[in-house]
Amino acid sequence: MGSEPHPLRPRLFARLSPGVSLGINAAAELVASFDGRTLRLGKFSPNTLGRIAEFSDGVALDASGDPENAREVAALIKRLGLYGLLEYRLTDVAERADLLVVEPQMRGYAPRLGFVEESQPLALSRFAYIRRRGGDMVLESPRAGALFRLCDARVLAFIARLAQARTLEELRDLPDFPGVEVLGLLLDAEILFTPGPGADKGPRAAEGDDGFVLWDFHDLLFHSRSTNGRHATPSGGLYAYSRLVPPLPAVRPAWPGAAVDLTPFDAAPSPFAALLRQRRSIRSYDSQNPISLAEVAQILDRAARILSVRRLRDDFRNGAEFEIARRPYPSGGASYELELYLAVDKCEGLERGFYHYDAARHALVAIPTDERDLAAMLEDGQLAMGAPSSPQILITMAARFGRVSWKYSGFAYALVLKHVGVLMQTLYLVAAEMEIGACAIGAGDIDLFSKMTGVAFHIEGAVGQMAIGRASASALDDD
Ligand SMILES: Cc1cc2nc3c(=O)[nH]c(=O)nc-3n(C[C@H](O)[C@H](O)[C@H](O)COP(=O)(O)O)c2cc1C
């Protein structure tokens, strides 16, 4: 909240997201209500409580006035933002019309009007796209922490002019220039970028981060939208269209052609076939008798340890040379891009904490992490399984994407997810053989994982999870 804003410049206002309301409870605390839930926000001064109606329409982020009240309102905005309860509108004050509305997609995202110099070139990120959502046009990017609802057709049209890099000075001369505020907002959200010399001229712009060069547009979008952590769209087992469409039958209706009966070839199951049939997902664990470090070591040795490292030359293509580190499961192009990280709640002989499995040394390396993040990760795992308690160990599979996308174009990310499936089944079978409980988990929080490792979501990102632990007696009785 700075000095008095220019009366005619577009301004940012924070307002409550649709479906959220503010009120005051019997204890004179401020509360937010949404999705049938009530969130206590704490005590505020009468001055601030008197302003809560303003949150329906929007509180100016740059408003000046009583500094005490401004500080409290700013703290309230931050708090509401952390819970994802706000959206922000950039409004043309002169015309009293919204230019765009910012919908945060990541926890704690707050829009900022990034500073743009007159001589600074700007271009649209190659990961940005515009699409129709209901009755709106939205501008999004897997790099951005927010999406932008384009309310003004002139802003929508102007975005197209950013296909080529132009300086702010040049952009100002174009018809329908929407104001530097729009550009500053989009620059801050990494929807726009300032091209660097040389490398950013080609279609594979580094966009200020070499880690993006190898990413295809659809792969980065899929990585950020198909799990939790980088978007705010409800996802998971919501049965969203179950009232409109009946479920498909579990067994595919038979083709009408002649059938060759295979049952006469039935044989007694081999030990391996028996193991396949005996395997099942175990979601509740024996907290009195947790999994031991020795068992963890054996699971990792059998499923994921590096067996050999050698150089490979691809004479079929361009003679490219690279190193491969073979492990017990198959991997497309011998990429072996998956790394295992263990969030340990309970393990006999191993302290609660977060570890990387060093598959070459066959060792667990502790990674210092905030206890609250570790607890949140374990709790997410518990929720995903609908389990009575936390998994004893939650394994996150993280992909070093560049191992795959250095070679493969077009389907690199699909290949990574196939590898996740391969490794999941390998872990399931190893665990089943050792009579250890295991359960795959479909979606994890890629932002939380990135926070815990300090490695960006597009460099080495979470792509799969698996819970393991000593099965509880009740889990073994199921079925
Ligand atoms: C890719 C994948 C994702 C899964 N995600 C979850 C999950 O998020 N939560 C859960 O409780 N089970 C999950 N499961 C376990 C399945 O629900 C389970 O495999 C299925 O119900 C069949 O039961 P079974 O594994 O005991 O044979 C997942 C399994 C796979 C293969």
PDBQT file of the ligand as one rigid body, heavy atoms in Angstrom, charges set to zero:
ROOT
HETATM    1  C1  LIG A 501      -1.961 -45.371 -10.574  1.00  0.00    +0.000 C 
HETATM    2  C2  LIG A 501      -2.740 -45.786  -9.357  1.00  0.00    +0.000 A 
HETATM    3  C3  LIG A 501      -3.235 -44.808  -8.521  1.00  0.00    +0.000 A 
HETATM    4  C4  LIG A 501      -3.908 -45.141  -7.349  1.00  0.00    +0.000 A 
HETATM    5  N1  LIG A 501      -4.329 -44.151  -6.522  1.00  0.00    +0.000 NA
HETATM    6  C5  LIG A 501      -4.910 -44.470  -5.339  1.00  0.00    +0.000 A 
HETATM    7  C6  LIG A 501      -5.232 -43.455  -4.413  1.00  0.00    +0.000 A 
HETATM    8  O1  LIG A 501      -4.998 -42.266  -4.626  1.00  0.00    +0.000 OA
HETATM    9  N2  LIG A 501      -5.831 -43.814  -3.238  1.00  0.00    +0.000 N 
HETATM   10  C7  LIG A 501      -6.090 -45.123  -2.959  1.00  0.00    +0.000 A 
HETATM   11  O2  LIG A 501      -6.628 -45.394  -1.885  1.00  0.00    +0.000 OA
HETATM   12  N3  LIG A 501      -5.770 -46.120  -3.823  1.00  0.00    +0.000 NA
HETATM   13  C8  LIG A 501      -5.165 -45.831  -5.000  1.00  0.00    +0.000 A 
HETATM   14  N4  LIG A 501      -4.792 -46.825  -5.871  1.00  0.00    +0.000 N 
HETATM   15  C9  LIG A 501      -5.038 -48.231  -5.533  1.00  0.00    +0.000 C 
HETATM   16  C10 LIG A 501      -6.261 -48.751  -6.258  1.00  0.00    +0.000 C 
HETATM   17  O3  LIG A 501      -7.417 -48.229  -5.675  1.00  0.00    +0.000 OA
HETATM   18  C11 LIG A 501      -6.254 -50.263  -6.204  1.00  0.00    +0.000 C 
HETATM   19  O4  LIG A 501      -5.142 -50.750  -6.931  1.00  0.00    +0.000 OA
HETATM   20  C12 LIG A 501      -7.515 -50.885  -6.797  1.00  0.00    +0.000 C 
HETATM   21  O5  LIG A 501      -8.648 -50.558  -6.027  1.00  0.00    +0.000 OA
HETATM   22  C13 LIG A 501      -7.411 -52.396  -6.908  1.00  0.00    +0.000 C 
HETATM   23  O6  LIG A 501      -7.194 -52.964  -5.626  1.00  0.00    +0.000 OA
HETATM   24  P1  LIG A 501      -5.889 -53.822  -5.292  1.00  0.00    +0.000 P 
HETATM   25  O7  LIG A 501      -4.696 -52.959  -5.567  1.00  0.00    +0.000 OA
HETATM   26  O8  LIG A 501      -6.010 -54.160  -3.840  1.00  0.00    +0.000 OA
HETATM   27  O9  LIG A 501      -5.876 -55.011  -6.169  1.00  0.00    +0.000 OA
HETATM   28  C14 LIG A 501      -4.121 -46.512  -7.046  1.00  0.00    +0.000 A 
HETATM   29  C15 LIG A 501      -3.633 -47.487  -7.906  1.00  0.00    +0.000 A 
HETATM   30  C16 LIG A 501      -2.949 -47.136  -9.045  1.00  0.00    +0.000 A 
HETATM   31  C17 LIG A 501      -2.399 -48.195  -9.933  1.00  0.00    +0.000 C 
ENDROOT
TORSDOF 0
